[in-house]
């Protein structure tokens, strides 16, 4: 059976070089070969570098490779040619299939590239002082863990996610990558290397080298520098990680061999967009409807565009007034967070007569309030995740990272909470669907004149403790940084929860009043 699967795998690889797409496949193969050669040359050049530099490059690179092999199949949504379900009809042995498929996975371009890079790492580790038997064993463990992680990613993708990935799901994955990767990239780019490893990077490297992501690499360089305790810990973690990955892979193979295709996949293919992606309940339906509106209606789009621009422009008058750059640069992020949370304060009015679908269906208030906040959160979080590290890069003071994040969280979540109440208590007239977002309504609606101010000022008042802690951190030192972060998150989360509950109760009891407003406003 193993020989048959290996021949099948080789035939699939050769088959990809035939047909109409062979030139594209050959081009991609050439790119992978060139990139692998460049990476191998870069790794081999570390043989005469300081051990600290080689350790940083190898450990962080190994962690990135393993993480990429694990989550890459989930993000890309690639079809697994070695999906265990394809072999279920042949009556295969469930106990033998895990190692047969793992062995067949070696016959692939990514696997060969990983093996080549790890061989170069082994050569460098031996030249830097690691005994070759220990280096070979740890490199084999590292390659094994990386390839099994790729199989686990493929299996999870086949088991839980639709085979044909929608644009909406791809967009969510892209946002997640931006939120995580961009701050890390900006932080590393802001460090001053000056020919040696910065203390912050060295500390991160030491921590990652003792995690399942890069334990084999951490072991290699712990031995090279004579860190016996670190070597033992790294070696034990590497062995335990490989064993845990194998157990997970074996369980997933048995699960896939005994599980049929999900009927939900056909639903995703029907082109329902956000409605097919989000949960099939009241919250999911309202969130999907809100996303469609916010991403297509130019009234909403204009609001989303104005907020980052307005936040960035606040720096100019402050600089003209003589405010130091280090202080002026801290203003845009809180301003953007506050205005993003303030945007849904009149969301009911933007619905116009379409509000009757919410009232007539008898939807509960909490799902309605939460569903309407999803579009704002999906836009605000990536924008703030980009703005915060750029601010730190601009002022060159990374000790304010946690306080600024806590302040932004407090203002954003508190404003979302107050907006959830104000939008059902004091709506006011806006331009109708299809009208220009700059058109001024000619309808008398004085009853909602205080709503915007209440939502805006309420969020600022609720965030006063976080603002005070942020000022203390900026003036007295970083000892208040963790307290600012957690105070901001706790304040914002509490305000959001209370606002959603109160707004939901008012929505349930004021449906008739709201319908009267949208019909006459």
The 8 nearest C-alpha neighbors of each residue, nearest first, counted from 0:
[[1, 3, 2, 4, 99, 91, 5, 96],
 [2, 0, 4, 99, 3, 5, 103, 102],
 [1, 3, 5, 0, 4, 6, 7, 99],
 [2, 4, 0, 6, 1, 5, 7, 8],
 [5, 3, 7, 1, 6, 2, 8, 0],
 [4, 6, 8, 2, 103, 7, 3, 1],
 [7, 5, 9, 3, 8, 4, 10, 2],
 [8, 6, 4, 10, 5, 9, 3, 11],
 [7, 9, 5, 11, 10, 6, 4, 12],
 [10, 8, 6, 12, 11, 7, 5, 13],
 [9, 11, 7, 13, 8, 12, 14, 6],
 [10, 12, 14, 8, 9, 13, 7, 15],
 [13, 11, 9, 15, 14, 10, 8, 16],
 [14, 12, 10, 15, 16, 11, 9, 17],
 [13, 15, 11, 16, 17, 12, 10, 18],
 [14, 16, 12, 13, 17, 11, 21, 24],
 [17, 15, 21, 14, 13, 24, 18, 25],
 [18, 16, 21, 14, 15, 19, 20, 13],
 [17, 19, 20, 21, 16, 15, 14, 22],
 [18, 20, 21, 17, 22, 23, 16, 15],
 [21, 19, 23, 22, 18, 24, 17, 16],
 [20, 22, 16, 24, 17, 23, 19, 18],
 [23, 21, 25, 24, 20, 26, 19, 16],
 [22, 24, 26, 20, 25, 21, 27, 28],
 [23, 25, 21, 27, 22, 26, 28, 20],
 [26, 24, 28, 22, 23, 27, 21, 29],
 [25, 27, 23, 29, 28, 24, 22, 30],
 [26, 28, 30, 24, 29, 25, 23, 31],
 [29, 27, 25, 31, 26, 30, 24, 32],
 [28, 30, 32, 26, 27, 31, 25, 33],
 [31, 29, 27, 33, 28, 32, 34, 26],
 [32, 30, 34, 28, 29, 33, 35, 27],
 [33, 31, 29, 35, 30, 34, 36, 28],
 [32, 34, 36, 30, 35, 31, 29, 37],
 [35, 33, 37, 31, 36, 32, 30, 38],
 [34, 36, 38, 32, 37, 33, 31, 112],
 [37, 35, 33, 39, 34, 38, 40, 32],
 [36, 38, 34, 40, 35, 39, 41, 33],
 [39, 37, 41, 35, 40, 36, 34, 42],
 [40, 38, 42, 36, 41, 116, 37, 35],
 [39, 41, 37, 43, 38, 42, 36, 44],
 [40, 42, 38, 44, 39, 43, 37, 45],
 [43, 41, 39, 44, 40, 45, 38, 119],
 [44, 42, 40, 45, 41, 46, 119, 39],
 [43, 45, 41, 42, 46, 40, 47, 48],
 [46, 44, 48, 43, 47, 42, 53, 123],
 [47, 45, 123, 44, 48, 43, 126, 127],
 [46, 48, 45, 49, 44, 127, 126, 50],
 [49, 47, 45, 46, 50, 53, 52, 44],
 [50, 48, 52, 51, 53, 47, 45, 46],
 [49, 51, 53, 52, 54, 48, 127, 220],
 [52, 50, 54, 49, 53, 55, 196, 201],
 [51, 53, 55, 49, 54, 50, 196, 56],
 [54, 52, 50, 56, 55, 51, 45, 57],
 [53, 55, 51, 57, 52, 56, 58, 50],
 [56, 54, 52, 58, 53, 57, 204, 59],
 [55, 57, 53, 54, 59, 58, 60, 52],
 [56, 58, 60, 54, 55, 59, 61, 53],
 [59, 57, 61, 60, 55, 216, 56, 213],
 [60, 58, 62, 61, 56, 57, 55, 63],
 [59, 61, 57, 63, 58, 62, 56, 64],
 [62, 60, 64, 58, 63, 59, 213, 57],
 [61, 63, 212, 213, 59, 65, 60, 64],
 [62, 64, 60, 66, 61, 65, 67, 59],
 [65, 63, 67, 61, 66, 62, 68, 60],
 [64, 66, 145, 68, 62, 67, 63, 69],
 [67, 65, 69, 63, 64, 68, 62, 70],
 [66, 68, 64, 71, 69, 65, 70, 63],
 [67, 69, 149, 65, 71, 66, 70, 64],
 [70, 68, 152, 149, 148, 66, 67, 71],
 [69, 71, 73, 67, 72, 68, 152, 66],
 [70, 72, 67, 74, 68, 73, 69, 75],
 [73, 71, 75, 153, 76, 74, 152, 70],
 [74, 72, 156, 70, 76, 71, 75, 152],
 [75, 73, 71, 72, 76, 172, 70, 169],
 [76, 74, 72, 77, 73, 71, 169, 164],
 [75, 77, 73, 72, 74, 164, 78, 156],
 [76, 78, 75, 72, 79, 73, 162, 153],
 [77, 79, 80, 76, 162, 157, 153, 82],
 [80, 78, 82, 81, 153, 77, 157, 154],
 [79, 81, 82, 78, 8, 11, 85, 83],
 [82, 80, 79, 83, 100, 85, 104, 8],
 [81, 83, 79, 84, 80, 85, 154, 157],
 [84, 82, 85, 86, 256, 81, 252, 255],
 [85, 83, 87, 256, 86, 82, 255, 259],
 [84, 86, 83, 87, 82, 88, 81, 256],
 [85, 87, 84, 83, 88, 89, 91, 90],
 [86, 88, 84, 89, 256, 85, 90, 91],
 [89, 87, 86, 90, 85, 91, 84, 256],
 [90, 88, 87, 91, 86, 85, 92, 84],
 [89, 91, 88, 87, 92, 86, 93, 256],
 [92, 90, 89, 93, 87, 86, 96, 88],
 [91, 93, 94, 95, 96, 90, 87, 89],
 [92, 94, 96, 95, 253, 91, 252, 97],
 [93, 95, 92, 96, 97, 249, 253, 98],
 [96, 94, 92, 93, 97, 98, 99, 91],
 [95, 97, 99, 93, 98, 94, 100, 92],
 [98, 96, 100, 249, 99, 95, 101, 252],
 [97, 99, 101, 100, 96, 102, 95, 94],
 [100, 98, 96, 102, 1, 101, 97, 103],
 [101, 99, 103, 102, 97, 98, 96, 104],
 [100, 102, 98, 104, 99, 103, 97, 147],
 [101, 103, 99, 100, 104, 105, 98, 5],
 [104, 102, 100, 5, 105, 101, 106, 99],
 [103, 105, 101, 106, 102, 100, 107, 110],
 [106, 104, 103, 110, 102, 107, 111, 101],
 [107, 105, 104, 103, 8, 9, 110, 108],
 [106, 108, 110, 105, 109, 104, 111, 12],
 [107, 109, 111, 110, 112, 106, 28, 31],
 [110, 108, 112, 111, 107, 113, 31, 105],
 [109, 111, 113, 107, 112, 108, 105, 114],
 [110, 112, 114, 108, 113, 109, 115, 107],
 [111, 113, 109, 115, 110, 114, 35, 108],
 [114, 112, 110, 116, 111, 115, 117, 109],
 [113, 115, 111, 117, 112, 116, 118, 110],
 [116, 114, 112, 118, 113, 117, 111, 119],
 [117, 115, 119, 113, 39, 118, 114, 112],
 [118, 116, 120, 114, 119, 115, 121, 113],
 [119, 117, 121, 115, 120, 116, 114, 122],
 [118, 120, 122, 116, 117, 121, 43, 39],
 [121, 119, 117, 123, 118, 122, 124, 116],
 [120, 122, 118, 124, 119, 123, 134, 117],
 [123, 121, 119, 125, 120, 124, 126, 118],
 [122, 124, 46, 126, 120, 125, 121, 43],
 [125, 123, 127, 121, 126, 129, 122, 120],
 [126, 124, 129, 122, 128, 127, 123, 131],
 [125, 127, 123, 124, 128, 46, 122, 129],
 [128, 126, 124, 125, 223, 123, 129, 46],
 [127, 129, 223, 125, 126, 130, 124, 222],
 [128, 130, 125, 223, 124, 222, 131, 127],
 [131, 129, 133, 132, 125, 134, 128, 222],
 [130, 132, 134, 133, 125, 135, 129, 121],
 [133, 131, 135, 134, 130, 136, 129, 137],
 [132, 134, 136, 131, 135, 130, 137, 129],
 [135, 133, 131, 137, 132, 136, 121, 138],
 [136, 134, 138, 132, 133, 137, 131, 139],
 [135, 137, 139, 133, 138, 134, 132, 140],
 [138, 136, 140, 215, 134, 139, 135, 141],
 [139, 137, 141, 135, 140, 136, 134, 142],
 [140, 138, 142, 136, 137, 141, 143, 135],
 [139, 141, 137, 143, 138, 142, 144, 136],
 [142, 140, 138, 144, 139, 143, 215, 137],
 [141, 143, 145, 139, 144, 140, 138, 146],
 [142, 144, 140, 146, 141, 145, 139, 147],
 [145, 143, 141, 147, 241, 142, 146, 148],
 [146, 144, 65, 148, 142, 143, 147, 141],
 [145, 147, 149, 148, 143, 144, 142, 150],
 [146, 148, 150, 144, 149, 145, 143, 151],
 [147, 149, 69, 151, 145, 146, 150, 144],
 [148, 150, 68, 69, 152, 146, 147, 151],
 [149, 151, 147, 153, 148, 152, 154, 146],
 [152, 150, 154, 148, 153, 149, 248, 155],
 [153, 151, 69, 149, 155, 150, 154, 72],
 [152, 154, 150, 156, 151, 72, 155, 157],
 [153, 155, 151, 157, 156, 152, 158, 150],
 [156, 154, 158, 152, 157, 153, 159, 151],
 [155, 157, 153, 73, 160, 154, 158, 159],
 [158, 156, 154, 155, 159, 160, 153, 162],
 [159, 157, 155, 156, 154, 160, 255, 261],
 [158, 160, 156, 155, 157, 161, 261, 154],
 [159, 161, 156, 157, 158, 162, 155, 73],
 [162, 160, 264, 163, 164, 159, 267, 157],
 [161, 163, 164, 160, 76, 157, 78, 264],
 [164, 162, 161, 165, 268, 76, 267, 264],
 [163, 165, 161, 162, 76, 168, 166, 169],
 [166, 164, 167, 168, 169, 163, 272, 267],
 [165, 167, 169, 168, 170, 164, 272, 171],
 [166, 168, 170, 165, 169, 171, 273, 272],
 [169, 167, 171, 170, 165, 166, 172, 164],
 [168, 170, 166, 172, 167, 171, 173, 165],
 [169, 171, 173, 167, 168, 172, 166, 174],
 [172, 170, 168, 174, 173, 169, 175, 167],
 [171, 173, 175, 169, 174, 170, 74, 176],
 [174, 172, 170, 176, 171, 175, 169, 177],
 [175, 173, 177, 171, 176, 172, 178, 170],
 [174, 176, 172, 178, 173, 177, 171, 179],
 [177, 175, 173, 179, 174, 178, 180, 172],
 [178, 176, 174, 180, 181, 175, 179, 173],
 [177, 179, 175, 381, 384, 176, 180, 174],
 [180, 178, 176, 177, 181, 175, 182, 183],
 [179, 181, 183, 177, 176, 182, 178, 184],
 [180, 182, 184, 177, 183, 179, 185, 178],
 [183, 181, 185, 388, 184, 180, 186, 179],
 [184, 182, 186, 180, 181, 185, 187, 179],
 [185, 183, 181, 187, 186, 182, 188, 180],
 [184, 186, 188, 182, 183, 187, 189, 181],
 [185, 187, 183, 189, 184, 188, 182, 190],
 [188, 186, 184, 189, 190, 185, 183, 200],
 [187, 189, 185, 186, 190, 184, 191, 183],
 [190, 188, 186, 187, 185, 392, 191, 395],
 [191, 189, 187, 188, 192, 186, 197, 199],
 [190, 192, 193, 189, 197, 188, 196, 187],
 [191, 193, 195, 194, 197, 196, 190, 189],
 [194, 192, 195, 191, 196, 197, 190, 52],
 [195, 193, 192, 196, 191, 52, 197, 49],
 [196, 194, 192, 193, 197, 52, 51, 49],
 [195, 197, 192, 52, 201, 198, 200, 51],
 [198, 196, 200, 199, 192, 201, 195, 191],
 [197, 199, 201, 200, 202, 196, 203, 195],
 [198, 200, 202, 201, 197, 203, 196, 190],
 [201, 199, 203, 197, 202, 198, 204, 196],
 [202, 200, 198, 204, 203, 199, 205, 197],
 [203, 201, 205, 199, 200, 204, 198, 206],
 [202, 204, 200, 206, 201, 205, 207, 199],
 [203, 205, 201, 207, 202, 206, 55, 208],
 [206, 204, 208, 202, 203, 207, 201, 209],
 [205, 207, 203, 204, 208, 209, 202, 210],
 [206, 208, 210, 204, 209, 205, 203, 213],
 [209, 207, 217, 214, 213, 205, 206, 210],
 [208, 210, 214, 207, 233, 206, 217, 205],
 [209, 211, 207, 212, 214, 208, 213, 206],
 [210, 212, 214, 213, 240, 236, 237, 209],
 [213, 211, 62, 210, 214, 65, 207, 66],
 [214, 212, 62, 208, 216, 215, 211, 61],
 [213, 215, 217, 233, 237, 208, 209, 211],
 [216, 214, 218, 137, 217, 237, 213, 141],
 [217, 215, 219, 218, 213, 58, 214, 220],
 [216, 218, 208, 214, 215, 219, 220, 233],
 [219, 217, 230, 233, 221, 215, 216, 220],
 [220, 218, 216, 222, 217, 221, 134, 129],
 [219, 221, 223, 222, 217, 218, 54, 224],
 [220, 222, 226, 218, 230, 224, 223, 219],
 [223, 221, 225, 220, 219, 224, 230, 129],
 [222, 224, 220, 128, 129, 221, 225, 127],
 [225, 223, 221, 222, 226, 220, 50, 128],
 [224, 226, 222, 223, 227, 221, 230, 220],
 [227, 225, 221, 229, 228, 224, 222, 230],
 [226, 228, 230, 229, 225, 231, 222, 221],
 [229, 227, 231, 230, 226, 232, 221, 233],
 [228, 230, 232, 226, 227, 231, 221, 233],
 [229, 231, 218, 227, 221, 233, 228, 232],
 [232, 230, 234, 228, 233, 229, 235, 227],
 [231, 233, 229, 235, 230, 234, 236, 228],
 [234, 232, 218, 214, 230, 236, 209, 231],
 [233, 235, 237, 231, 236, 232, 218, 230],
 [236, 234, 238, 232, 237, 233, 239, 231],
 [235, 237, 239, 233, 234, 238, 240, 214],
 [238, 236, 234, 214, 240, 235, 215, 239],
 [239, 237, 241, 235, 240, 236, 242, 234],
 [240, 238, 242, 236, 241, 237, 243, 235],
 [239, 241, 243, 237, 242, 238, 211, 236],
 [240, 242, 244, 238, 144, 239, 243, 245],
 [243, 241, 239, 245, 240, 244, 238, 246],
 [242, 244, 240, 246, 245, 241, 239, 247],
 [245, 243, 247, 241, 246, 242, 248, 240],
 [244, 246, 248, 242, 247, 243, 249, 241],
 [247, 245, 243, 249, 244, 248, 250, 242],
 [248, 246, 244, 250, 245, 249, 251, 243],
 [247, 249, 245, 251, 250, 246, 151, 244],
 [250, 248, 246, 252, 97, 251, 247, 245],
 [251, 249, 247, 253, 248, 252, 254, 246],
 [250, 252, 254, 248, 253, 249, 255, 247],
 [253, 251, 255, 249, 254, 250, 256, 83],
 [254, 252, 256, 250, 251, 255, 93, 257],
 [253, 255, 251, 257, 252, 256, 258, 250],
 [256, 254, 258, 252, 257, 253, 84, 251],
 [255, 257, 253, 84, 254, 87, 258, 83],
 [256, 258, 254, 255, 253, 259, 87, 84],
 [259, 257, 255, 256, 254, 260, 84, 261],
 [258, 260, 261, 257, 255, 84, 256, 262],
 [261, 259, 262, 258, 264, 158, 263, 84],
 [260, 262, 263, 264, 259, 158, 265, 159],
 [261, 263, 264, 265, 260, 266, 259, 267],
 [264, 262, 266, 261, 265, 267, 161, 260],
 [263, 265, 161, 267, 266, 262, 261, 268],
 [266, 264, 268, 267, 263, 262, 269, 261],
 [265, 267, 263, 264, 268, 269, 275, 262],
 [268, 266, 264, 265, 275, 269, 270, 263],
 [269, 267, 265, 270, 266, 264, 163, 271],
 [268, 270, 266, 267, 271, 265, 275, 272],
 [271, 269, 272, 268, 267, 275, 266, 165],
 [270, 272, 275, 274, 269, 273, 267, 268],
 [273, 271, 270, 274, 275, 167, 276, 165],
 [272, 274, 276, 287, 275, 277, 271, 167],
 [273, 275, 287, 271, 272, 276, 277, 284],
 [276, 274, 271, 273, 272, 267, 277, 266],
 [275, 277, 273, 274, 272, 278, 168, 267],
 [276, 278, 283, 274, 275, 273, 279, 287],
 [279, 277, 283, 280, 276, 282, 284, 275],
 [280, 278, 283, 277, 284, 281, 274, 275],
 [281, 279, 283, 282, 278, 284, 277, 285],
 [280, 282, 284, 283, 366, 285, 362, 279],
 [281, 283, 366, 370, 285, 280, 284, 286],
 [282, 284, 278, 277, 286, 280, 281, 285],
 [283, 285, 287, 281, 286, 282, 288, 280],
 [286, 284, 370, 288, 282, 287, 283, 289],
 [285, 287, 370, 289, 283, 288, 284, 371],
 [288, 286, 273, 290, 284, 274, 289, 285],
 [289, 287, 285, 291, 290, 286, 284, 292],
 [288, 290, 286, 292, 287, 291, 371, 285],
 [291, 289, 287, 293, 374, 292, 288, 294],
 [290, 292, 288, 289, 294, 293, 295, 287],
 [293, 291, 289, 295, 296, 290, 294, 288],
 [292, 294, 299, 290, 291, 295, 296, 289],
 [293, 295, 291, 292, 290, 296, 300, 299],
 [296, 294, 292, 293, 291, 297, 300, 299],
 [297, 295, 292, 298, 299, 293, 294, 300],
 [296, 298, 300, 299, 301, 295, 436, 435],
 [299, 297, 436, 301, 296, 300, 302, 435],
 [298, 300, 293, 302, 297, 301, 296, 303],
 [301, 299, 297, 303, 302, 298, 293, 304],
 [300, 302, 304, 298, 303, 299, 297, 305],
 [303, 301, 299, 305, 300, 304, 306, 298],
 [304, 302, 300, 301, 305, 306, 299, 307],
 [305, 303, 301, 302, 306, 300, 307, 308],
 [304, 306, 308, 302, 303, 307, 309, 301],
 [305, 307, 309, 308, 304, 303, 335, 310],
 [308, 306, 310, 309, 305, 335, 311, 304],
 [307, 309, 305, 311, 310, 306, 312, 304],
 [308, 310, 312, 306, 307, 311, 305, 313],
 [309, 311, 331, 307, 335, 308, 312, 334],
 [310, 312, 308, 331, 313, 309, 314, 307],
 [313, 311, 309, 314, 310, 315, 308, 316],
 [312, 314, 311, 310, 315, 316, 331, 309],
 [313, 315, 312, 317, 327, 316, 311, 318],
 [314, 316, 318, 317, 313, 312, 319, 311],
 [317, 315, 319, 318, 314, 320, 313, 312],
 [318, 316, 320, 314, 322, 319, 315, 327],
 [317, 319, 321, 322, 315, 320, 316, 314],
 [318, 320, 316, 321, 317, 315, 322, 314],
 [321, 319, 317, 318, 322, 316, 315, 323],
 [320, 322, 318, 319, 323, 317, 316, 324],
 [321, 323, 318, 317, 320, 327, 324, 326],
 [324, 322, 325, 326, 327, 321, 318, 317],
 [323, 325, 327, 326, 328, 322, 318, 394],
 [326, 324, 394, 323, 328, 327, 329, 393],
 [327, 325, 324, 328, 329, 323, 322, 330],
 [328, 326, 324, 329, 314, 330, 325, 317],
 [327, 329, 326, 330, 325, 324, 314, 390],
 [328, 330, 327, 326, 331, 332, 390, 325],
 [329, 331, 328, 327, 332, 333, 334, 314],
 [332, 330, 310, 334, 311, 333, 335, 329],
 [331, 333, 335, 334, 330, 336, 386, 329],
 [334, 332, 336, 407, 335, 331, 330, 337],
 [335, 333, 331, 337, 332, 336, 310, 338],
 [334, 336, 332, 310, 338, 337, 333, 306],
 [337, 335, 411, 333, 339, 407, 334, 338],
 [336, 338, 410, 334, 411, 340, 335, 339],
 [337, 339, 341, 335, 340, 336, 342, 334],
 [340, 338, 336, 341, 342, 337, 335, 379],
 [341, 339, 414, 415, 411, 337, 338, 342],
 [340, 342, 338, 414, 339, 344, 343, 418],
 [341, 343, 339, 344, 340, 338, 302, 345],
 [344, 342, 346, 345, 341, 418, 340, 372],
 [343, 345, 418, 422, 342, 341, 421, 346],
 [346, 344, 422, 343, 426, 347, 348, 349],
 [345, 347, 343, 349, 348, 344, 422, 350],
 [348, 346, 350, 349, 345, 422, 423, 426],
 [347, 349, 350, 346, 351, 345, 426, 428],
 [348, 350, 346, 351, 347, 429, 345, 431],
 [351, 349, 347, 348, 353, 354, 352, 346],
 [350, 352, 517, 349, 348, 353, 354, 431],
 [353, 351, 354, 517, 355, 518, 350, 514],
 [354, 352, 355, 350, 351, 356, 357, 517],
 [355, 353, 352, 356, 357, 350, 351, 358],
 [354, 356, 358, 353, 357, 359, 352, 514],
 [357, 355, 359, 354, 358, 360, 353, 352],
 [358, 356, 355, 360, 354, 359, 362, 361],
 [357, 359, 355, 361, 360, 356, 510, 354],
 [360, 358, 356, 361, 355, 357, 362, 354],
 [359, 361, 357, 362, 358, 356, 355, 363],
 [362, 360, 359, 358, 363, 357, 507, 356],
 [363, 361, 360, 357, 364, 281, 358, 367],
 [364, 362, 365, 366, 361, 507, 367, 503],
 [503, 363, 365, 367, 507, 506, 366, 504],
 [364, 366, 503, 368, 367, 363, 500, 499],
 [367, 365, 282, 369, 368, 364, 370, 363],
 [366, 368, 364, 370, 365, 369, 371, 285],
 [369, 367, 365, 366, 371, 370, 499, 419],
 [370, 368, 366, 372, 371, 367, 365, 499],
 [371, 369, 286, 285, 282, 367, 372, 373],
 [370, 372, 369, 368, 373, 289, 286, 367],
 [371, 373, 369, 370, 375, 374, 376, 368],
 [372, 374, 376, 375, 370, 371, 286, 377],
 [375, 373, 377, 290, 376, 372, 378, 289],
 [374, 376, 378, 377, 373, 372, 379, 339],
 [375, 377, 379, 373, 378, 374, 380, 372],
 [378, 376, 374, 375, 379, 380, 373, 381],
 [379, 377, 375, 376, 380, 381, 374, 382],
 [378, 380, 376, 382, 381, 377, 375, 383],
 [379, 381, 383, 382, 378, 376, 384, 377],
 [382, 380, 384, 178, 383, 379, 378, 385],
 [383, 381, 379, 385, 384, 380, 386, 378],
 [382, 384, 386, 380, 385, 381, 387, 379],
 [385, 383, 381, 178, 382, 386, 387, 380],
 [386, 384, 383, 382, 387, 388, 381, 389],
 [385, 387, 383, 389, 384, 388, 390, 382],
 [386, 388, 390, 389, 385, 384, 383, 391],
 [389, 387, 391, 390, 182, 386, 385, 392],
 [390, 388, 392, 386, 391, 387, 393, 385],
 [391, 389, 393, 387, 388, 392, 386, 394],
 [390, 392, 388, 394, 389, 393, 397, 395],
 [393, 391, 389, 395, 390, 394, 388, 189],
 [392, 394, 390, 391, 395, 389, 328, 325],
 [393, 395, 325, 391, 396, 392, 390, 328],
 [396, 394, 392, 391, 393, 397, 189, 390],
 [397, 395, 398, 394, 391, 399, 392, 400],
 [398, 396, 399, 400, 391, 395, 392, 394],
 [397, 399, 396, 400, 477, 401, 480, 402],
 [400, 398, 397, 402, 401, 403, 396, 480],
 [401, 399, 397, 403, 398, 402, 404, 391],
 [400, 402, 404, 484, 403, 399, 480, 405],
 [403, 401, 483, 405, 480, 484, 399, 404],
 [404, 402, 406, 405, 400, 401, 399, 407],
 [403, 405, 401, 407, 402, 406, 408, 400],
 [406, 404, 484, 487, 402, 408, 403, 407],
 [407, 405, 403, 409, 408, 487, 404, 465],
 [406, 408, 404, 333, 410, 336, 409, 405],
 [409, 407, 405, 411, 406, 410, 488, 412],
 [408, 410, 491, 487, 406, 407, 412, 411],
 [409, 411, 337, 413, 407, 408, 412, 336],
 [412, 410, 340, 336, 408, 337, 414, 409],
 [413, 411, 491, 415, 414, 409, 495, 410],
 [414, 412, 491, 458, 416, 494, 410, 415],
 [413, 415, 340, 458, 417, 341, 411, 416],
 [416, 414, 340, 412, 418, 413, 417, 419],
 [417, 415, 495, 498, 413, 419, 414, 418],
 [416, 418, 454, 414, 420, 419, 415, 498],
 [417, 419, 344, 421, 415, 420, 416, 454],
 [420, 418, 416, 417, 502, 422, 499, 498],
 [421, 419, 502, 418, 417, 422, 498, 423],
 [420, 422, 424, 418, 423, 425, 344, 450],
 [421, 423, 345, 344, 426, 420, 419, 424],
 [424, 422, 421, 420, 425, 506, 426, 502],
 [425, 423, 421, 422, 420, 426, 505, 450],
 [424, 426, 447, 450, 421, 423, 422, 427],
 [427, 425, 447, 422, 345, 348, 423, 424],
 [426, 428, 447, 444, 348, 425, 429, 448],
 [427, 429, 520, 444, 348, 440, 442, 426],
 [430, 428, 440, 431, 348, 427, 349, 439],
 [431, 429, 440, 434, 438, 436, 439, 432],
 [430, 432, 434, 433, 429, 351, 349, 440],
 [433, 431, 434, 430, 349, 351, 296, 298],
 [432, 434, 431, 435, 296, 297, 430, 298],
 [435, 433, 431, 432, 430, 436, 438, 298],
 [434, 436, 438, 437, 433, 430, 298, 297],
 [437, 435, 298, 438, 434, 430, 297, 301],
 [438, 436, 435, 439, 430, 298, 434, 301],
 [439, 437, 435, 436, 430, 440, 434, 429],
 [438, 440, 437, 441, 430, 429, 436, 435],
 [441, 439, 430, 442, 429, 438, 428, 431],
 [442, 440, 439, 443, 428, 430, 438, 444],
 [441, 443, 440, 520, 444, 428, 519, 429],
 [444, 442, 445, 441, 520, 428, 440, 446],
 [445, 443, 446, 427, 428, 442, 447, 520],
 [444, 446, 448, 447, 443, 427, 449, 428],
 [445, 447, 444, 448, 425, 427, 449, 426],
 [448, 446, 425, 427, 426, 450, 445, 449],
 [447, 449, 445, 450, 446, 427, 451, 444],
 [448, 450, 447, 452, 451, 453, 425, 446],
 [449, 451, 453, 425, 447, 452, 448, 421],
 [452, 450, 454, 453, 449, 455, 344, 448],
 [451, 453, 455, 450, 454, 449, 456, 457],
 [454, 452, 450, 456, 455, 451, 457, 449],
 [455, 453, 417, 457, 451, 418, 452, 456],
 [456, 454, 452, 453, 457, 458, 451, 341],
 [455, 457, 459, 453, 458, 454, 452, 460],
 [458, 456, 460, 454, 459, 455, 453, 461],
 [459, 457, 414, 413, 461, 456, 460, 455],
 [458, 460, 456, 462, 457, 461, 463, 455],
 [459, 461, 457, 463, 462, 458, 456, 464],
 [460, 462, 458, 459, 463, 457, 413, 490],
 [463, 461, 459, 465, 460, 464, 409, 466],
 [462, 464, 466, 460, 465, 461, 467, 459],
 [465, 463, 467, 466, 462, 468, 461, 486],
 [464, 466, 468, 462, 467, 487, 463, 483],
 [467, 465, 463, 469, 464, 468, 462, 470],
 [466, 468, 464, 470, 465, 469, 463, 471],
 [469, 467, 471, 465, 470, 483, 466, 472],
 [468, 470, 466, 472, 467, 471, 402, 483],
 [469, 471, 473, 467, 472, 468, 474, 466],
 [472, 470, 468, 474, 469, 473, 475, 467],
 [473, 471, 476, 469, 479, 470, 477, 474],
 [472, 474, 470, 471, 475, 476, 469, 399],
 [473, 475, 471, 472, 476, 470, 469, 477],
 [476, 474, 472, 471, 473, 477, 478, 470],
 [475, 477, 472, 478, 474, 473, 479, 471],
 [476, 478, 480, 479, 472, 398, 475, 399],
 [477, 479, 480, 476, 472, 481, 475, 482],
 [478, 480, 472, 482, 477, 481, 483, 468],
 [479, 481, 477, 402, 483, 482, 478, 401],
 [482, 480, 484, 483, 479, 485, 401, 402],
 [481, 483, 479, 485, 484, 480, 486, 468],
 [484, 482, 402, 486, 480, 481, 468, 485],
 [483, 485, 405, 481, 402, 487, 401, 482],
 [484, 486, 488, 482, 487, 483, 489, 481],
 [487, 485, 483, 489, 488, 484, 482, 490],
 [486, 488, 405, 409, 490, 484, 485, 465],
 [487, 489, 485, 491, 486, 490, 408, 409],
 [490, 488, 486, 492, 491, 487, 485, 493],
 [491, 489, 487, 493, 488, 492, 486, 409],
 [490, 492, 409, 412, 413, 494, 488, 493],
 [491, 493, 495, 489, 494, 490, 488, 496],
 [492, 494, 496, 490, 495, 491, 489, 497],
 [495, 493, 413, 491, 497, 416, 492, 496],
 [496, 494, 416, 498, 492, 493, 497, 412],
 [497, 495, 493, 499, 498, 494, 492, 500],
 [498, 496, 500, 494, 499, 495, 501, 493],
 [497, 499, 416, 495, 501, 496, 500, 417],
 [498, 500, 502, 496, 497, 501, 419, 503],
 [499, 501, 503, 497, 498, 502, 365, 496],
 [502, 500, 504, 498, 503, 499, 497, 505],
 [503, 501, 420, 499, 505, 419, 504, 500],
 [364, 502, 504, 365, 506, 500, 501, 505],
 [505, 503, 501, 507, 506, 502, 364, 500],
 [504, 506, 502, 508, 503, 507, 509, 501],
 [507, 505, 503, 509, 504, 508, 364, 510],
 [506, 508, 504, 364, 505, 509, 510, 503],
 [507, 509, 505, 506, 510, 504, 511, 503],
 [510, 508, 506, 512, 511, 505, 507, 513],
 [509, 511, 513, 512, 508, 358, 506, 507],
 [512, 510, 514, 513, 509, 515, 508, 358],
 [513, 511, 515, 509, 514, 510, 516, 508],
 [512, 514, 516, 510, 515, 511, 509, 517],
 [515, 513, 511, 517, 516, 512, 510, 518],
 [514, 516, 512, 518, 513, 517, 511, 519],
 [517, 515, 513, 514, 519, 518, 520, 512],
 [518, 516, 351, 514, 520, 519, 352, 515],
 [517, 519, 515, 516, 520, 514, 352, 351],
 [518, 520, 516, 517, 515, 442, 514, 428],
 [519, 517, 516, 428, 518, 442, 444, 443]]
